[in-house]
Amino acid sequence: MSDSSSGFRNRTGMWIAALILVGLACGCVGLAVGGLVGYLIGRGPGLPAPTQPPSGGPWLGVRVIHEAGRARVLEVLPGSPAEEAGLRPGDRITAVNGEPVNDRHPLPDLLRRYRPGDTVRLTVVRDGEERTVSVTLGRAP
């Protein structure tokens, strides 16, 4: 009787230990997935940069997505300085006045260093060719 009772306790203890380990593993996976999803939603690449600077600030008039150390133009707003300068969707802006556009210096941050009416030189890659485009920044509506 003692042997069967001891075996039952050992099996029960093993099941409890297994359930605790499975629970911990699921919790860790859940935290990892939740953290990754939160990171991708909040900071991940592929999120369009804000197109609207503070009212009265410098305005280019584009919607961009940052990828691979550059800002890819998704949309050029009608009547914007970007449209007047000839920017097109698909253009990749790699620098502003020679300062590289990258993760540490996204396009909106670089443009905030200037004032409406300032002319900046954008280094743009279009169809694999690099070119310089001068654009006079407008005033944000």
C-alpha positions as CSV (number, residue, x, y, z in Angstrom):
1,M,0.0,0.0,0.0
2,S,2.8,2.3,0.8
3,D,4.4,1.7,-2.7
4,S,1.3,2.5,-4.6
5,S,0.6,5.6,-2.5
6,S,4.2,6.7,-3.0
7,G,4.0,6.2,-6.8
8,F,0.7,8.2,-6.9
9,R,2.4,11.1,-5.1
10,N,5.4,11.0,-7.4
11,R,3.2,11.1,-10.6
12,T,1.0,13.9,-9.2
13,G,4.1,15.9,-8.2
14,M,5.5,15.4,-11.7
15,W,2.2,16.6,-13.3
16,I,2.1,19.6,-11.1
17,A,5.7,20.5,-11.9
18,A,5.0,19.9,-15.7
19,L,2.0,22.2,-15.5
20,I,3.9,24.9,-13.7
21,L,6.7,24.7,-16.3
22,V,4.2,24.9,-19.2
23,G,2.5,27.9,-17.6
24,L,5.8,29.7,-17.2
25,A,6.8,28.9,-20.7
26,C,3.5,30.2,-22.1
27,G,3.9,33.4,-19.9
28,C,7.4,34.0,-21.2
29,V,6.3,33.5,-24.8
30,G,3.3,35.8,-24.3
31,L,5.5,38.5,-22.8
32,A,8.0,38.2,-25.7
33,V,5.3,38.3,-28.4
34,G,3.5,41.1,-26.6
35,G,6.7,43.1,-26.3
36,L,7.6,42.6,-29.9
37,V,4.1,43.6,-31.1
38,G,4.3,46.7,-28.9
39,Y,7.7,47.6,-30.3
40,L,6.5,47.2,-33.9
41,I,3.4,49.2,-33.3
42,G,5.2,52.0,-31.4
43,R,8.6,52.3,-33.0
44,G,9.0,49.8,-35.8
45,P,10.2,50.7,-39.3
46,G,7.5,51.2,-41.8
47,L,5.4,53.6,-40.0
48,P,4.7,56.8,-41.9
49,A,6.4,59.8,-40.4
50,P,4.0,62.6,-39.4
51,T,3.3,64.9,-42.3
52,Q,2.0,67.8,-40.3
53,P,4.6,69.8,-38.5
54,P,3.6,72.2,-35.8
55,S,1.4,75.0,-37.2
56,G,3.6,77.8,-38.7
57,G,6.7,75.5,-38.8
58,P,8.6,74.6,-42.0
59,W,6.6,72.4,-44.4
60,L,7.7,70.3,-47.3
61,G,4.3,68.7,-48.1
62,V,5.2,65.0,-48.3
63,R,4.2,61.8,-46.5
64,V,7.2,59.5,-46.1
65,I,8.1,56.1,-44.7
66,H,11.6,55.6,-43.3
67,E,13.5,52.6,-44.5
68,A,17.1,51.6,-44.9
69,G,18.5,55.0,-43.9
70,R,16.4,57.1,-46.1
71,A,12.9,58.5,-46.4
72,R,10.8,57.1,-49.2
73,V,8.1,59.5,-50.5
74,L,4.7,57.9,-50.3
75,E,2.7,61.0,-51.3
76,V,3.3,64.5,-52.5
77,L,0.6,66.9,-51.4
78,P,-0.9,69.1,-54.2
79,G,0.3,72.7,-54.1
80,S,3.1,71.9,-51.7
81,P,6.7,73.0,-51.9
82,A,7.6,69.4,-52.7
83,E,5.3,69.3,-55.7
84,E,6.7,72.7,-56.9
85,A,10.2,71.2,-56.6
86,G,9.3,68.2,-58.7
87,L,9.4,65.5,-56.0
88,R,7.4,62.3,-56.8
89,P,6.1,59.3,-54.9
90,G,8.8,56.7,-54.9
91,D,11.6,59.2,-54.6
92,R,14.1,58.4,-51.8
93,I,15.3,61.4,-49.8
94,T,18.8,60.5,-48.4
95,A,20.0,63.9,-47.2
96,V,19.0,67.5,-46.3
97,N,21.7,70.1,-47.1
98,G,24.3,67.2,-47.0
99,E,23.1,65.9,-43.6
100,P,22.0,62.2,-44.0
101,V,18.5,61.1,-43.3
102,N,18.6,58.1,-41.1
103,D,17.1,56.5,-38.0
104,R,18.8,59.0,-35.7
105,H,17.9,61.9,-37.9
106,P,14.5,61.3,-39.6
107,L,13.4,63.8,-42.3
108,P,10.9,65.7,-40.1
109,D,13.6,66.3,-37.5
110,L,16.0,67.6,-40.0
111,L,13.5,69.9,-41.6
112,R,12.6,71.4,-38.1
113,R,16.0,73.0,-38.1
114,Y,14.9,75.4,-40.8
115,R,12.3,78.1,-41.1
116,P,9.5,78.6,-43.6
117,G,11.0,80.4,-46.6
118,D,14.5,78.7,-46.2
119,T,15.7,76.9,-49.3
120,V,17.2,73.5,-48.7
121,R,19.0,71.0,-51.0
122,L,17.5,67.5,-50.8
123,T,19.6,64.6,-52.1
124,V,17.1,62.4,-53.8
125,V,17.5,59.0,-55.5
126,R,15.0,58.4,-58.3
127,D,15.2,55.3,-60.6
128,G,18.6,54.5,-59.1
129,E,20.1,57.9,-60.0
130,E,21.1,60.4,-57.3
131,R,20.1,64.1,-57.9
132,T,19.9,67.3,-55.9
133,V,16.6,69.1,-55.7
134,S,16.3,72.6,-54.2
135,V,13.1,73.3,-52.4
136,T,11.9,76.4,-50.6
137,L,10.1,75.3,-47.4
138,G,6.6,76.6,-46.9
139,R,4.7,77.4,-43.7
140,A,2.7,74.6,-42.2
141,P,-1.0,75.2,-42.4
